[in-house]
């Protein structure tokens, strides 16, 4: 008997689309736990099996992680991000650092020439937030603030393809940054990003690129294991 293409019900497709929209819009951010199955059944007005099928489909695509006894969590903002999270989970940290450096270096160069006044205001605000997070000593707050600032630099390049690829790598980059920073912020590992923002403001593409390539993680991975740092002059 020849194989035939199975057809998912239109209702299940609609539920998948609604759940995906909650994730991609940021209403359910990465790391958050989504409503429970009974809550989704009540909110959506559909059968439990339909909700379960939709959640499993998004988990299969890498957007959700079903953790028995704990709940279901958002782990990526797109199918591509989910694939990247799985593909690069065990990658060499140096290779991840080099990839991020390559993306951010070109993004910073472009941002210096394309940034708007709104971009500059955003960069100033996020730079201040990053410094406050560092001074607070809260490692997780610093990871989020640092990652958000770098994302804003990439966004200021106004290259949608570059920004989308970088965003899809966001989960991978955050995990390596968390491992690199550790639970305690080390004063000697701090990197000043003010010069990067200043170069973008000045429209100096080469200087912005040089600043971005100097500190892809806020500190640079050295020859030792993940977590060991080599200071950047």
C-alpha positions in Angstrom: 0.0 0.0 0.0 1.5 3.4 -1.0 2.1 6.0 1.7 -0.2 8.9 1.9 0.3 12.3 3.5 -1.5 12.5 6.9 -3.7 15.5 7.3 -3.8 17.4 10.5 -7.2 18.9 11.4 -7.8 22.6 10.6 -8.6 23.2 14.2 -5.3 21.8 15.4 -3.5 24.0 12.9 -5.4 27.0 14.2 -4.3 26.2 17.8 -0.7 25.7 16.7 -0.8 29.1 15.0 -2.2 30.8 18.1 0.4 29.3 20.4 3.2 30.1 18.0 1.9 33.7 17.9 2.1 34.0 21.6 5.8 32.9 21.4 6.9 35.0 18.5 5.2 38.1 19.8 7.0 37.9 23.1 3.9 37.4 25.2 5.4 34.0 26.2 9.1 34.9 26.3 11.9 32.3 26.1 12.3 30.7 29.5 8.7 31.2 30.6 6.3 28.4 31.4 3.2 28.4 29.2 -0.3 27.9 30.7 -1.2 24.4 31.7 -3.1 22.1 29.5 -6.5 22.6 31.3 -5.9 26.4 31.2 -5.3 26.3 27.5 -8.4 24.1 27.0 -10.4 26.7 28.8 -8.9 29.7 27.1 -9.1 28.3 23.6 -12.4 26.4 23.9 -11.1 23.3 22.3 -10.7 19.7 23.3 -7.8 18.5 25.4 -6.5 16.3 22.6 -6.3 19.2 20.2 -4.3 21.3 22.7 -2.0 18.3 23.4 -1.4 17.8 19.7 -0.6 21.5 19.2 1.8 21.5 22.1 3.6 18.4 21.0 3.9 19.8 17.4 5.6 22.9 18.8 7.8 20.8 21.0 8.8 18.7 18.0 9.7 21.9 16.1 11.9 23.0 19.0 9.8 26.0 20.3 8.6 24.2 23.5 10.1 21.9 26.0 7.8 19.5 27.8 9.2 18.8 31.3 7.4 16.1 33.1 6.2 17.2 36.6 7.2 20.8 35.9 5.3 22.1 32.9 6.0 23.2 29.3 8.5 26.0 28.7 9.4 28.2 25.8 12.9 27.5 24.6 13.0 29.2 21.2 11.2 31.9 19.3 11.1 30.1 15.9 11.5 26.7 14.4 15.0 27.7 13.1 16.0 28.9 16.6 14.8 25.5 18.0 16.9 23.7 15.4 20.0 25.8 16.2 19.5 25.3 19.9 19.7 21.5 19.4 22.4 21.6 16.7 24.8 23.8 18.6 24.1 22.7 22.2 27.4 20.8 22.3 29.4 23.0 20.0 33.0 24.1 20.8 32.6 27.4 22.8 35.4 29.0 20.7 33.5 28.3 17.5 30.3 29.9 19.0 32.4 32.9 20.1 33.9 33.2 16.6 30.5 33.0 14.9 29.0 35.7 17.2 32.1 37.9 16.6 31.7 37.6 12.9 28.0 38.5 13.0 28.4 41.3 15.4 31.5 42.8 13.7 29.6 43.3 10.4 26.5 44.4 12.2 28.4 47.1 14.1 30.0 48.3 10.9 26.6 48.6 9.2 25.0 50.2 12.3 27.6 53.0 12.3 26.4 54.0 8.8 22.7 53.2 9.1 21.7 53.9 12.8 18.9 56.3 13.4 18.4 58.7 16.3 15.9 56.3 17.8 18.6 53.5 17.5 21.0 55.7 19.4 18.5 56.4 22.2 17.9 52.7 22.5 21.6 51.9 22.6 22.2 54.5 25.3 19.3 53.1 27.5 20.4 49.5 27.1 24.1 50.4 27.8 23.0 52.1 31.0 20.9 49.0 31.9 23.8 46.8 31.3 26.0 48.8 33.6 23.4 48.8 36.3 23.1 45.0 36.0 26.8 44.6 36.3 27.0 46.8 39.4 24.2 44.9 41.0 26.2 41.7 40.8 23.3 39.7 39.5 24.7 37.4 36.9 21.4 36.5 35.2 20.3 40.2 34.9 23.7 41.0 33.4 23.4 38.2 30.8 20.0 39.4 29.7 21.1 43.1 29.6 24.3 42.3 27.7 22.5 40.1 25.2 19.8 42.7 24.7 22.4 45.4 24.0 24.1 43.3 21.4 20.8 42.5 19.8 20.1 46.2 19.6 23.4 46.8 17.9 22.5 44.1 15.3 19.0 45.7 14.9 20.7 49.1 14.2 22.4 47.5 11.2 18.9 47.6 9.5 19.7 44.3 7.8 16.7 42.2 8.4 18.3 38.9 7.3 21.3 39.4 9.6 19.0 40.4 12.5 16.8 37.3 12.0 19.8 34.9 12.0 21.3 36.6 15.1 17.9 36.4 16.9 17.6 32.7 16.0 21.0 32.1 17.6 19.9 34.1 20.7 19.2 31.0 22.8 22.5 29.4 22.0 24.5 32.6 22.6 22.8 33.2 26.0 23.6 29.7 27.2 27.3 30.1 26.4 27.3 33.6 27.9 25.7 32.2 31.1 28.4 29.5 31.3 31.1 32.0 30.6 29.9 34.6 33.2 29.1 32.0 35.8 27.2 32.6 39.0 29.5 35.4 40.2 30.5 38.4 38.2 34.2 38.8 38.1 35.4 42.5 38.1 38.4 41.7 36.0 36.2 40.2 33.2 34.1 43.3 32.7 34.3 44.9 29.2 33.3 48.5 28.6 30.8 48.7 25.7 30.6 52.5 25.8 33.3 52.8 23.1 31.3 50.5 20.8 28.2 52.7 21.2 30.3 55.9 20.8 31.8 54.6 17.5 28.3 53.8 16.2 27.2 57.3 17.2 30.2 58.8 15.4 29.5 56.9 12.2 32.9 55.2 12.4 32.3 51.8 10.9 35.8 50.5 11.2 36.1 51.5 14.8 32.7 50.1 15.6 33.7 46.8 14.0 36.9 46.7 15.9 35.1 47.3 19.2 32.5 44.6 18.4 35.2 42.0 17.5 37.1 42.7 20.7 34.5 41.4 23.1 31.9 39.1 21.6 30.9 37.8 25.0 31.7 40.7 27.3 34.9 38.7 27.9 36.7 36.5 25.5 37.1 32.8 25.8 40.7 31.8 26.2 42.5 28.6 25.7 41.2 27.0 28.8 37.8 25.4 29.5 34.5 27.3 29.2 34.5 29.9 32.0 38.2 30.6 31.8 38.8 34.1 30.3 41.5 35.8 28.4 41.5 39.6 28.9 41.1 41.8 25.9 43.3 44.9 26.0 
